[in-house]
Amino acid sequence: QVQLVESGGGLVHSGGSLTLSCVASGFTFSVYPMKWYRQTPGEERQQVARVGVNGHSTEYAEFVKGRFTISRDNAKNTTYLQMNNLDVEDSAVYFCHPDWFISAQWGRGTQVIVSS
């Protein structure tokens, strides 16, 4: 059974930093690119970043480029999202999910609140 457990969220002031973690289990983590998404109430979930299977290939949404860094540790079945220079607009629940693995159940996410 696929499990995705996100953590590391919290309350931070604008301009601050947080590092999110996502521990995966129940599937072969190392063969899937991983993505981070975020969602605010009433809005569609939006992709934030993607990391390739070996960690060398990364992609970012325009609104986080230069501020967020995605990475992974295949030995730990974990993907990370380093978030710097946070803005109020970054407040959301953040989720990780394996790319291509459409049927994988989503985790509960981790909430990030950025105060002005």
N, C-alpha and C positions, 0 to 999 in steps of 0.2 A: 504494500500500500504506500502510495506516494505521500510523503510528508514534507512540508516546507514550513520552517519556523523562522520567522523574521524577528529581529530584536534590535535594540540600540536607539530606538526613537525616544523622544522626550521633548521637553520645553527648552527652547534656546532663544536668546536675543538675536535680533537682526544683525547680520554680520558674523554670527558665530558658526560653529562647525559641529557636525555629528558624523559618526560612522555607523552605518547600518550593517548588520550581518544577516545572512540567511543560511541556515543549515538544512541540507536536503537529505532525504533518505527514501528508500523504496524504489529507486531506479539507478541506472548507471550514470551517475552525475557527470563523469568525465567525457561522455560522448555527446552531451547536449550543450549548445550555447545557452547562456543564462541571461535573463532580462530582469530589470527592475522597472516597476510601474508605480504610478501613484494615482490616488483617487480622492476627490473631495465630494462631499454630500451633493447628490443630485447631478453629478457630472459623470461622464464616461471615464473609465480607467484609461490613462494615457501612458505610453511607453516613455521611460526616462533614459534608459541606457541598456546596452547589450554588450556582452563579452563572449568572444569565441571560445572554443573548447580548450585551447591551450593558454588562454589569457592574453595573447598578443594582439588580437583583433578587438577593437572596441568601437562602439558607436554611441552617439549622444544626441538627445533632442536638443534643438537649438537653444531652448530656454535654460539649459544647464551646462552648456559647453563652456569649458574653462573654469567651472566651479566644482563640478562633480567628477569623481573618478571611480569607475567600476573595476573590480578585480575579482580573482577567484583563487582558491586553493583546493586543487583536486584531491590532495591527500586528506583534506579535512571535509570534503563535500560541502564546501562553504563558498558563498559569493559575498562580496562586500560592496558597499557604496559609501565612499568618502564624500561628504558634502561640506563644502566650504562657502564662506560668504553667503550664508543663507538669508533669504528674503521672506517677508510675510507671505508672498505668493507661493512659496515652497511648502507651506503648511498643507498636510495631506496624510492619508494613510498610505504607506509604502509597502509594496508587495514584490516578491521575486517569483519567477516562474521560468521553467525550462522552455526554450524556444522549440518549435516543432511538436512538442508533446502536448497536443491540444487537450487531451483528456485528463491531464494531471490536475489533481484537485488543488485549488488555491489555498494558501495559508491564511491566517487571520490578519496578517500585516502588522506593521508597527507604526504608531502614530507619531508624526512630527508636527510640533506646533512652534511656529516662529513668531515671537512677539516684537512689536516695533519699539 
